[in-house]
Amino acid sequence: MLTVRAAVANPYAGTVPGAFDVSRDELAGLLAGEPRFRTDQVWRGIWERGDLPRDMTDLPKSLRERLGTVLVPTLEEVSRSTSSDRRTTKWLWRLADDARVETVLMLYPDRATACISSQAGCAMACSFCATGQAGFTRQLSVGEIVEQVARARREALPRRLSNVVFMGMGEPLANYDRMWGAVELIHSNLGISARHITVSTVGVVPGIRRLAAEALPVNLAVSLHAARDELRSRIVPLNRRYPLSVLMGACAEYLAAKNRRLSFEWALIAGVNDTAQDAAELAELALPLRAHVNLIPLNPTPGYAGQGTPAAGAAWFGAELAARGVKATVRSNRGTDIDAACGQLAAGQVPAAARPRRAPAAADAVGVAH
């Protein structure tokens, strides 16, 4: 007889656990009364193939039907969009409480990268980011984060899902415990090396320090966008709480603890942060930390009037950094035509000006003031 374990906690999905929320022991409890080999069979289906119970054709139909009522998907596909070059896919998911998030899959000749969300919305309010313009809804659970990776991995076949980046909706370090729980499962149960998992932040300093103390050597990407406090505070309001001197100190601590390459993300905004002065200031921050700079011409969003730096200007800015000894890469804007590029994920939400922004609970915010 199949029974539900109420002890499986997902505060957003009610009392029924999601398929990616259960441990192996909890799964065995759910399968009490079934032959013992069923636990291995279902576990492999979930974690090796990314199957939901309805997909597990190696199980008897009656068991699939019963299992499907107690191990439910936490993500319901509302829509998917594919870029004109067929290399980028974006999903819009509905969660159990009707919150919405998006996930992006980027295909390369022999591999794929999943860009996943850690929150529904975002409270960081970065001026050019569509997610920040829409405001914060809630934190995602561990299972909701992990299921995005499992779904993307299955879609990527026959390519190998080689990289996972926490660069979708939300600030990962403001949902630290659930984010890190997901990292551990992505590493251990989905088999993706920690060295191929990147956690991005706009500068949540307490979270960076916690990350430095973790056992798994994930990559850290800091969304910098400006290298002087006055400008960065206008673009990234969190800078008022953790100014550049404090942020760079935390980055230095992370580098000393992990000896992993640190990267700075820089959205190039025409006439705002793409001048010779900006290049010189960025070089002063990047060189002591041996940071690699990813230059991304700004993508258009409804709530920000700024324009992306043209291709020639982006190349010039990269050359300015190189002349100062900084390693920099000008990234291509993938998925812009389906609003799947950097800064464009909004899950169809209206801008914050049209609705109130809800702040995350203090316990979730890792010392962030909003």
FENVENMO-V218191 format. One record per helix or strand of 3 or more residues. SS is the DSSP state (hx for helix, st for strand). FROM is the first residue (numbers start at 1). TO is the last residue. If there is no record, write none. Layout:
# FENVENMO-V218191
SS&FROM&TO / SS&FROM&TO
This chain:
# FENVENMO-V218191
hx&24&30 / hx&37&47 / hx&53&55 / hx&61&67 / st&76&82 / st&88&94 / st&100&107 / st&111&115 / st&119&121 / hx&130&134 / st&136&139 / hx&142&156 / st&160&166 / hx&172&188 / hx&194&196 / st&197&201 / hx&205&213 / st&219&223 / hx&229&235 / hx&237&240 / hx&244&258 / st&262&269 / hx&276&289 / st&292&297 / hx&311&323 / st&328&330 / hx&336&338 / hx&352&354 / hx&362&364
